[in-house]
Amino acid sequence: MVLRDVDLTERLDYSSAVAILGFSLILAILRTFDTRVEAARVMVSAPILAFVTTHILYINFYKLDYGTPNNLLLSKNRVNIFGEFIS
């Protein structure tokens, strides 16, 4: 028996993937630059959180794009590699 994705589960899958990528990107940046001041953490996190929220709304209510989560994953990996290189 093969279970297939319905529209709701597919959207939830992509939304959770984008949310996890955004959160891990925030953590990678905060760990790389070792930010201890709370105001600096908010200044780094707020734009990324706004982008991730906007993107989740976009893929849920406008267009479910299959390539964008992959592009976000590549960008996150590039930031992680760059962070490891400079620290």
C-alpha positions as CSV (number, residue, x, y, z in Angstrom):
1,M,0.0,0.0,0.0
2,V,1.4,3.3,-1.1
3,L,0.3,6.5,0.6
4,R,0.6,9.7,-1.5
5,D,0.9,13.3,-0.4
6,V,-2.3,15.3,-0.6
7,D,-2.2,19.1,-1.0
8,L,-2.2,19.8,2.7
9,T,0.6,17.4,3.6
10,E,2.7,18.6,0.7
11,R,2.4,22.2,1.9
12,L,3.1,21.3,5.5
13,D,6.2,19.4,4.4
14,Y,7.6,22.3,2.4
15,S,6.6,24.8,5.1
16,S,8.4,22.9,7.8
17,A,11.4,22.5,5.6
18,V,11.6,26.2,5.1
19,A,11.1,26.9,8.8
20,I,13.9,24.5,9.8
21,L,16.3,26.0,7.2
22,G,15.6,29.5,8.4
23,F,16.1,28.5,12.0
24,S,19.3,26.7,11.3
25,L,20.6,29.7,9.2
26,I,19.9,32.0,12.2
27,L,21.8,29.6,14.5
28,A,24.7,29.3,12.1
29,I,25.1,33.0,11.8
30,L,24.8,33.6,15.6
31,R,27.3,30.8,16.3
32,T,29.8,32.0,13.7
33,F,30.0,35.5,14.9
34,D,29.5,34.6,18.6
35,T,27.0,37.3,19.3
36,R,26.4,37.7,23.0
37,V,24.5,41.0,23.0
38,E,20.8,40.4,22.7
39,A,20.2,43.5,20.5
40,A,22.7,42.1,18.0
41,R,20.9,38.7,18.0
42,V,17.6,40.4,17.3
43,M,19.1,42.5,14.5
44,V,20.4,39.4,12.9
45,S,17.4,37.2,13.5
46,A,14.6,39.6,12.6
47,P,15.2,40.0,8.9
48,I,15.7,36.3,8.4
49,L,12.6,35.5,10.4
50,A,10.6,38.0,8.3
51,F,11.9,36.4,5.1
52,V,11.1,32.9,6.2
53,T,7.6,33.9,7.4
54,T,6.9,35.7,4.1
55,H,8.2,32.8,2.1
56,I,6.0,30.3,4.0
57,L,3.0,32.5,3.4
58,Y,4.0,32.7,-0.3
59,I,4.3,29.0,-0.8
60,N,1.1,28.3,1.0
61,F,-1.2,30.9,-0.4
62,Y,0.3,31.9,-3.8
63,K,2.5,29.4,-5.5
64,L,4.1,26.2,-4.2
65,D,7.5,26.2,-5.8
66,Y,9.5,23.0,-5.6
67,G,12.9,24.5,-6.4
68,T,13.0,27.3,-3.8
69,P,13.5,25.1,-0.7
70,N,16.5,23.5,-2.5
71,N,17.9,27.0,-3.2
72,L,17.5,28.0,0.4
73,L,19.3,24.8,1.5
74,L,22.2,25.6,-0.8
75,S,22.4,29.1,0.6
76,K,22.3,27.9,4.1
77,N,25.1,25.4,3.4
78,R,27.2,28.1,1.8
79,V,26.8,30.3,4.9
80,N,27.7,27.3,7.1
81,I,30.8,26.6,5.1
82,F,31.8,30.3,5.0
83,G,31.3,30.5,8.8
84,E,33.4,27.5,9.4
85,F,36.1,28.9,7.2
86,I,36.3,32.3,9.0
87,S,36.1,31.0,12.5
